[in-house]
Amino acid sequence: MKENKLQTVGAVAGYILSGGRNTRMEGQKKLFLRYAGETFCQRILHACDCLPAVYLSVDKKEPYKEAGLSMVEDRWKGIGPLGGIASGLLECKEDALFVMACDMPMIDRKTVERMLKTYEAMLRKPVLDAGQQDGAESVTSADLYPPVLVASQNGRIHPLFGIYPKRVLPFAEELIREGDYRIMHLLERAGYRTLELETENCAMENINSTEEYRRLAETELAGENPRKTAPFVFAISGYKNSGKTTLITRLIPELTKRGYKVAVIKHDGHDFESDVPGTDSYRHQKAGAYGTAVFSKNRILVTKECQGITERDLFAAFPEADIILIEGLKNSSYPKYFCEYPGKPLPEAANLADEIEKYMK
């Protein structure tokens, strides 16, 4: 790999997002976690050998000096990946940045090269329908050129594994001025295409918490492939009283009838009472317990006070599931159905189940 000088003009450079405060990793810097005898950073760099330069996006430079990479410090602090991407596009001289998260230690050179090949083909044939070239799929704003190219897998878009051209910067700065820091909104505004990766491809596996890192270490000790058959995730989204719960309660028996084991995760955009008043566990909680659990030989119920939780942290609770339905998360990148009842009738459960099975294939 060539020496990084922030001046590899006319190329695509690698750009590793270092991950901010790493709160769910209990303060450990994910970049320096180890797997298979190497740090995550070293593994990602091996995959990027085909790139002329790799930069590191950081909130502060001091904690990351041992990485030995040229660093780009966030110009917009505390706003997540959007600030890091915008800082890199502003600072670096390359035509585009291949953005990748530091918590993806299974990134491999073959996948990186495939993304590059697809992006280069897209540049050579801007008027060609995206669906006809190297598996890339036109998603939105196809007339914006060159579009961002991001990976997708099982219908889910992965915006933190993608190639962002320099022309995206004004859109990023516009969103920052508006106080909207969602990466999916950047993709929608700037225009993007996706490259669908095979289900068995491990590159999109990310390690976001100490529990996920523990499981990764266990698979290494057991000599197993860390890629397991993960549940398929599908969101039922919409505004309040738009029929989300009704649709899910119709969809669950339809999917179960087809042989799938289904779990449901509901996102509450505000907050909620996590136990039933009057029960023993509720009294335990009100007495000051940060967590409570109730179990029998058939089921468990766990409540816990915690910060920074996301739906991904809950997936591990349902390893046996074939499908996880999420109620809410309308701005997520998961494949979804958006409820608009009563303005639009809810779909038949069988028809929506057919659509979910198409995604799963």
C-alpha positions in Angstrom: 0.0 0.0 0.0 1.3 3.4 -0.9 2.2 6.0 1.7 -0.7 8.2 2.6 -0.2 11.9 1.9 -3.8 13.1 1.5 -3.0 13.7 -2.2 -3.7 10.6 -4.2 -5.6 12.7 -6.8 -8.0 10.9 -9.2 -8.4 7.7 -7.3 -10.6 6.0 -4.7 -9.0 5.9 -1.3 -10.0 3.8 1.7 -11.6 5.6 4.6 -12.0 3.8 7.9 -14.5 5.3 10.4 -12.9 4.7 13.9 -16.2 4.5 15.7 -16.6 7.4 18.1 -17.0 6.8 21.9 -17.3 3.0 21.6 -19.8 3.0 24.5 -21.2 -0.4 23.8 -17.7 -1.8 23.8 -17.2 -0.4 27.3 -14.7 2.2 26.0 -12.4 -0.2 24.1 -11.4 1.1 20.8 -12.9 -1.3 18.3 -10.1 -0.6 15.8 -7.6 -2.3 18.1 -9.7 -5.3 19.1 -8.1 -8.6 17.9 -9.3 -11.5 15.8 -7.3 -14.3 14.3 -4.0 -12.9 15.6 -4.5 -9.4 14.1 -6.3 -6.2 15.1 -9.4 -5.2 13.3 -7.4 -2.4 11.8 -4.8 -4.8 10.4 -7.4 -7.1 8.9 -9.2 -4.2 7.1 -5.9 -2.9 5.8 -5.1 -6.2 4.3 -8.4 -6.1 2.4 -7.5 -2.6 1.2 -4.2 -3.5 -0.4 -5.7 -2.8 -3.8 -6.3 0.9 -2.8 -3.6 3.6 -3.3 -4.2 5.1 0.2 -6.2 4.5 3.4 -7.1 7.2 5.8 -8.5 7.0 9.3 -11.5 9.1 10.4 -11.2 10.0 14.1 -12.8 12.3 16.7 -9.4 12.9 18.2 -6.0 11.9 16.8 -4.1 11.0 20.0 -5.8 7.6 20.8 -5.2 6.3 17.3 -1.6 7.2 16.6 -0.5 3.5 16.9 -2.6 2.7 13.8 0.1 4.4 11.7 -2.3 5.9 9.3 -2.9 9.4 8.1 -5.8 10.7 10.1 -8.7 13.1 9.3 -10.1 14.6 12.5 -13.8 15.4 12.5 -14.7 19.0 11.7 -18.2 18.3 12.9 -18.0 16.8 16.3 -20.4 14.4 17.9 -22.8 13.9 15.0 -21.8 10.3 14.0 -20.7 8.9 10.7 -22.1 11.8 8.6 -19.6 14.2 10.2 -16.7 11.8 9.6 -17.6 11.2 5.9 -18.1 14.9 5.3 -14.7 15.7 6.9 -13.0 13.2 4.7 -14.6 14.4 1.5 -13.5 17.9 2.4 -10.0 17.1 3.4 -8.9 14.3 1.1 -7.9 15.0 -2.6 -9.2 11.7 -4.1 -12.2 11.7 -6.3 -14.0 9.3 -4.0 -13.7 7.6 -0.6 -14.4 3.9 0.1 -16.0 4.3 3.5 -15.9 1.3 5.8 -16.6 0.9 9.5 -13.8 -0.2 11.8 -16.0 -2.8 13.5 -16.1 -5.0 10.3 -13.1 -7.4 10.7 -14.4 -9.8 8.1 -14.0 -7.4 5.2 -11.9 -9.2 2.5 -10.0 -8.1 -0.5 -12.3 -9.9 -3.0 -15.3 -7.9 -1.8 -13.4 -4.6 -1.8 -12.2 -5.3 -5.4 -15.8 -6.3 -6.5 -17.1 -2.9 -5.2 -14.3 -1.1 -7.0 -15.0 -2.9 -10.2 -18.7 -2.1 -10.1 -18.0 1.5 -9.3 -15.5 1.8 -12.2 -18.0 0.2 -14.6 -20.6 2.7 -13.4 -18.3 5.6 -14.2 -17.5 4.2 -17.7 -21.2 3.6 -18.5 -23.2 6.4 -16.7 -26.1 6.1 -19.1 -26.5 2.3 -18.8 -29.3 1.1 -16.6 -27.7 0.1 -13.3 -29.5 -3.1 -13.1 -27.6 -4.4 -16.1 -24.0 -4.0 -14.7 -22.2 -6.3 -12.3 -25.2 -6.8 -10.1 -25.5 -3.1 -9.2 -29.1 -2.0 -8.7 -30.6 1.4 -9.3 -32.3 2.6 -6.2 -33.0 6.3 -6.4 -32.0 9.6 -8.0 -30.2 7.7 -10.8 -29.7 10.9 -12.8 -27.2 12.2 -10.1 -23.8 11.2 -11.3 -21.7 9.6 -10.1 -24.0 8.1 -7.5 -22.8 6.6 -4.2 -22.3 2.9 -4.4 -23.2 0.9 -1.2 -23.3 -2.7 -0.4 -26.6 -4.5 0.5 -27.3 -8.0 1.8 -30.5 -9.8 2.2 -32.3 -6.6 1.1 -30.6 -4.5 3.8 -28.5 -1.5 2.8 -25.1 -1.1 4.5 -24.3 2.6 4.1 -21.0 2.3 6.0 -19.5 0.0 3.4 -19.7 2.1 0.2 -17.9 4.4 -2.2 -18.8 8.1 -1.8 -17.7 10.5 -4.6 -16.5 14.0 -3.9 -19.7 15.5 -5.3 -21.6 14.2 -2.3 -20.0 16.8 0.0 -22.5 19.6 -0.6 -25.4 17.3 0.2 -23.7 16.2 3.5 -23.0 19.8 4.5 -26.7 20.7 3.7 -27.9 18.0 6.0 -25.6 19.0 8.7 -26.9 22.6 8.6 -30.4 21.2 8.9 -29.5 19.1 11.9 -30.3 15.8 10.1 -27.4 13.4 10.5 -29.0 10.2 9.1 -26.8 8.5 6.5 -29.8 7.1 4.6 -31.1 10.6 4.1 -27.7 11.5 2.6 -28.0 8.6 0.2 -31.5 9.5 -0.8 -30.6 13.1 -1.4 -27.3 12.5 -3.2 -28.4 9.5 -5.2 -27.2 5.9 -4.7 -26.9 2.4 -6.1 -26.5 -0.9 -4.3 -24.4 -3.9 -5.0 -26.1 -7.0 -3.5 -23.7 -9.4 -1.7 -24.4 -13.1 -1.3 -26.0 -14.2 2.0 -22.9 -16.3 2.8 -20.5 -13.3 2.4 -19.0 -12.4 5.8 -17.8 -8.9 5.0 -20.9 -7.2 6.5 -20.5 -8.8 9.9 -19.9 -6.1 12.4 -19.0 -6.3 16.1 -20.8 -3.6 18.0 -20.8 -4.7 21.6 -18.9 -6.7 24.1 -21.4 -9.5 23.8 -20.8 -9.7 20.0 -17.1 -9.6 20.5 -17.3 -12.4 23.0 -19.2 -14.6 20.6 -16.7 -13.8 17.9 -13.9 -15.0 20.2 -15.8 -18.2 20.9 -16.1 -19.0 17.3 -12.4 -18.4 16.8 -11.6 -20.8 19.7 -14.0 -23.4 18.3 -12.5 -23.1 14.8 -15.9 -22.2 13.4 -16.8 -19.8 10.6 -18.2 -16.6 12.4 -20.8 -16.3 9.7 -23.9 -18.0 10.9 -27.3 -18.1 9.3 -28.7 -14.9 10.8 -32.4 -14.3 11.1 -33.9 -12.2 8.2 -34.9 -8.8 9.5 -38.0 -7.0 8.1 -39.5 -3.8 9.4 -43.2 -2.8 9.6 -43.0 0.9 9.8 -45.3 3.9 9.7 -46.6 6.8 11.8 -48.7 6.4 14.9 -52.0 4.6 14.5 -51.2 3.6 10.9 -51.9 -0.1 11.5 -48.4 -1.5 12.3 -49.4 -3.7 15.2 -52.5 -4.9 13.4 -50.5 -5.9 10.3 -47.9 -7.7 12.4 -50.5 -9.7 14.2 -51.9 -10.8 10.9 -48.5 -11.5 9.4 -47.1 -13.7 12.2 -49.6 -16.6 11.8 -49.1 -16.5 8.0 -45.3 -16.8 8.4 -45.6 -19.4 11.1 -48.0 -21.4 8.9 -45.2 -21.5 6.3 -42.8 -23.0 8.8 -40.9 -19.9 9.9 -40.0 -19.2 13.5 -40.8 -15.5 14.1 -39.7 -13.0 16.7 -40.9 -9.4 17.0 -39.0 -6.4 18.3 -40.9 -3.2 18.9 -39.1 0.2 18.9 -40.6 2.8 21.2 -39.5 6.3 20.1 -40.2 7.7 23.6 -40.0 5.5 26.6 -42.2 2.9 28.3 -43.1 1.2 31.6 -41.0 -2.0 31.4 -43.0 -4.1 33.8 -46.6 -4.6 35.1 -47.5 -2.6 38.2 -48.2 -4.8 41.2 -46.0 -7.7 40.2 -43.1 -8.9 42.3 -40.6 -8.0 39.6 -42.1 -4.5 39.3 -41.7 -4.0 43.0 -38.0 -5.2 42.7 -37.5 -2.6 39.9 -39.1 0.2 41.8 -36.9 -0.7 44.9 -33.8 0.2 42.8 -32.8 -2.9 40.9 -31.3 -1.9 37.6 -32.4 -5.2 36.1 -34.9 -7.9 36.9 -35.7 -11.3 35.5 -38.6 -13.8 35.8 -38.3 -17.4 34.5 -40.1 -20.7 34.4 -39.4 -23.9 32.6 -41.1 -22.5 29.5 -40.3 -18.8 29.2 -38.2 -15.8 30.5 -38.9 -12.1 31.0 -35.9 -9.7 31.4 -36.0 -6.0 32.0 -32.9 -3.8 32.3 -32.1 -0.2 32.5 -29.4 0.6 29.9 -28.3 3.4 27.6 -27.5 3.4 23.9 -29.3 0.1 23.1 -30.2 -0.6 19.5 -32.3 -3.3 17.8 -29.1 -5.1 16.9 -28.3 -5.7 20.6 -31.6 -7.6 20.9 -31.1 -9.9 17.9 -28.9 -12.1 20.0 -31.9 -12.9 22.2 -33.5 -14.7 19.3 -30.8 -17.0 17.7 -33.4 -19.6 16.8 -35.5 -17.2 14.8 -35.8 -17.4 11.0 -37.4 -14.0 10.8 -37.3 -11.0 13.1 -40.0 -8.4 12.5 -39.4 -4.9 13.8 -42.3 -2.6 14.6 -41.1 0.9 13.9 -37.7 2.2 12.7 -39.1 3.9 9.7 -35.8 5.6 8.9 -33.8 2.4 9.1 -32.1 0.6 6.1 -34.0 -2.7 6.7 -36.3 -3.8 4.0 -39.7 -2.7 5.1 -43.4 -2.1 4.5 -44.6 1.4 5.4 -48.2 1.4 6.7 -50.4 4.3 5.7 -53.8 3.3 7.1 -56.5 4.6 6.9 -55.3 6.5 3.8 -54.3 3.2 2.2 -55.6 -0.2 3.1 -53.2 -2.7 4.8 -52.0 -5.4 2.5 -53.1 -9.0 2.7 -50.8 -10.9 5.1 -50.3 -13.7 2.5 -49.1 -11.1 -0.2 -46.7 -9.4 2.2 -45.4 -12.9 3.3 -44.7 -13.6 -0.4 -42.8 -10.3 -0.7 -40.7 -11.2 2.4 -39.9 -14.6 1.0 -38.7 -12.9 -2.2 -36.3 -10.7 -0.2 -35.0 -13.8 1.7 -34.1 -15.5 -1.6 
